[in-house]
Amino acid sequence: MTAESRPAAISVEHVARWYGNVVAINDVSFTLSGGVTGLLGPNGAGKSTLLHMLSGFLRPSTGSVAIEGTATWANPDIYRRIGLVPERESAYTFLSGREFVIASARLQKLPEPEAAAARAIGLVEMESAQDRPIGTYSKGMQQRARVAAALVHDPPILLLDEPFNGMDPRQRLHMMELLRRMGSEGRTILFSSHILEEVGRLAEQVLVIVAGRLAASGDFREIRRLMTDRPHTFTVRSSNDRALAAVLVGQPTIAGVSLDDGLLTVRSNDFGAFSRMVSGLARLAGVSLHELLPTDESLESVFSYLVRR
Amino acid sequence: MNAVVARLTLRQLLGRRRVLLLLLLGGLMVLVAFIYLLNTTGGGQVADARARIFTSRLLQNFGLAVLMPLVALLMGTATLGAEIEDGTVVYLLAKPVSRRTIVLTKLAIAIVGAVLLTSVPIFLAGLIAARGLADGLVPAFALAAVIGSAIYCAMFLAFSLVTSRALIFGLLYVLVWEALLAGLFAGTRTLSVRQQTLAFADALSDAPRSVLNAQLDLTTAVVVGGILLIGATILAVRRLQHFEISGETG
């Protein structure tokens, strides 16, 4: 099979999933092959639903989800090819980390389960705690044990649902380094996160999902630019709002100025430029700035902006 | 059967406090038998007949009516239901192991656990109260409890894959269907595992029918019990093959 004819590692075509009248995923399509991809979106956007469908734990209401050309739903054979780290913080607390990873290796029917488990435990740097019961682990350590279990059969595809939850900064850095290295080795890694900074530091590609729809996909820097270049709204309190409004109106980066009920609201196309120039303009107009507040800066509003584009 | 699934299931079941409670419940039945033994005096045919009737009542009303369904309910619902509830089932299901193998292995472990916690105390209590095997009455109860436990476990395991309230539905079946309705309406007894078990005990023992007072004939018990056992197992396999993770967290 040539590289051109080889099916994509992950292929999602016109997938929708609804629960009764609630649409969780709506007509999502994308393909992924190799490298690290971040699935970014606010809580409740549908990231887990999508990952559940990719990992064969949820049937798509319409459309198709395939791993290397094979449908994932009700097909346990796909688990030879994927490693899954679920979001839910569950674990066999009565097993030690090593026992848990060896059990995973045995369930994968690996020829040398102990050796495979030792390798996977080494990858996540858990050697010193491997013989303690998982019940005694911190959240971050439990997460690393789960990652080791998912990696034990050296899968070409790795799916991780909010993998950095509960990890301290050092563990987070180490996990990012591990995933980056695995991505550069040609593995297809898809991880979900609601934290922009996390995705920015790790992912080359990004899928932005909002309210069940794929709002944007592609190179992370391009998406980041779209997010920062959107119009920003500020509320301003000063010693003379009317005079400040008058000097702001003519500026090229200002998209709109309004003064309603004594509240000055300014819309700018360039967050950075406006923040830098507003104090100088106020000084020129002889106005003292009391307060400058960016409004509607939540991640949800940023995502909503991408959807509306 | 999958050895890893079996070991994991066994460790999960044994690690639960409820197993200790079930052991105590079985021990209580043995204690009742022992108290009866201490309070009976004399020998002869009359005493033997009395002991046999007491044994039959004890094993029916405590062993088959309380201990067997309760043990099977906790074993059957916990063997897979507990993992579904706490989310650990994902680690088992996200492996290239057929769902049928997982269900059959878990069912086998649940049955072995239920038999150990049911048939062994039934045999011991019977042996003590009847001061012997009582013409096969005691082993008949213990063997019948093996079959009854298997049917119950298959049903309750299937319950745990159909509803998250398997324990409540299982209790309703035991308390309402078997204890209440089966006493009022003869037709409902056909679907009572307890009545089927009694029919098996009756068929396996040499004791007169009046001692056990079985309400179902053996053929009905075999056919209906077989349908329940196989039907519940097939249902459980199908449910696990189409298992979905519910709930959206992100």
Chai-1 contact restraints between the chains, C-beta under 6 A:
chainA,res_idxA,chainB,res_idxB,connection_type,confidence,min_distance_angstrom,max_distance_angstrom,comment,restraint_id
A,A24,B,E248,contact,1.0,0.0,6.0,A-B,restraint_1
A,N43,B,G250,contact,1.0,0.0,6.0,A-B,restraint_2
A,K47,B,G250,contact,1.0,0.0,6.0,A-B,restraint_3
A,S48,B,E248,contact,1.0,0.0,6.0,A-B,restraint_4
A,S48,B,T249,contact,1.0,0.0,6.0,A-B,restraint_5
A,S48,B,G250,contact,1.0,0.0,6.0,A-B,restraint_6
A,T49,B,E248,contact,1.0,0.0,6.0,A-B,restraint_7
A,H52,B,I245,contact,1.0,0.0,6.0,A-B,restraint_8
A,F57,B,I245,contact,1.0,0.0,6.0,A-B,restraint_9
A,L58,B,E244,contact,1.0,0.0,6.0,A-B,restraint_10
A,A74,B,Q241,contact,1.0,0.0,6.0,A-B,restraint_11
A,P76,B,P96,contact,1.0,0.0,6.0,A-B,restraint_12
A,D77,B,P96,contact,1.0,0.0,6.0,A-B,restraint_13
A,Y79,B,A94,contact,1.0,0.0,6.0,A-B,restraint_14
A,Y79,B,K95,contact,1.0,0.0,6.0,A-B,restraint_15
A,Y79,B,P96,contact,1.0,0.0,6.0,A-B,restraint_16
A,R80,B,P96,contact,1.0,0.0,6.0,A-B,restraint_17
A,L84,B,A94,contact,1.0,0.0,6.0,A-B,restraint_18
A,P86,B,V90,contact,1.0,0.0,6.0,A-B,restraint_19
A,R88,B,G87,contact,1.0,0.0,6.0,A-B,restraint_20
A,S90,B,D86,contact,1.0,0.0,6.0,A-B,restraint_21
A,S90,B,G87,contact,1.0,0.0,6.0,A-B,restraint_22
A,S90,B,T88,contact,1.0,0.0,6.0,A-B,restraint_23
A,Y92,B,T88,contact,1.0,0.0,6.0,A-B,restraint_24
A,F94,B,R11,contact,1.0,0.0,6.0,A-B,restraint_25
A,F94,B,G15,contact,1.0,0.0,6.0,A-B,restraint_26
A,A103,B,V4,contact,1.0,0.0,6.0,A-B,restraint_27
A,R106,B,V4,contact,1.0,0.0,6.0,A-B,restraint_28
A,L107,B,V4,contact,1.0,0.0,6.0,A-B,restraint_29
A,L107,B,K95,contact,1.0,0.0,6.0,A-B,restraint_30
A,L107,B,V97,contact,1.0,0.0,6.0,A-B,restraint_31
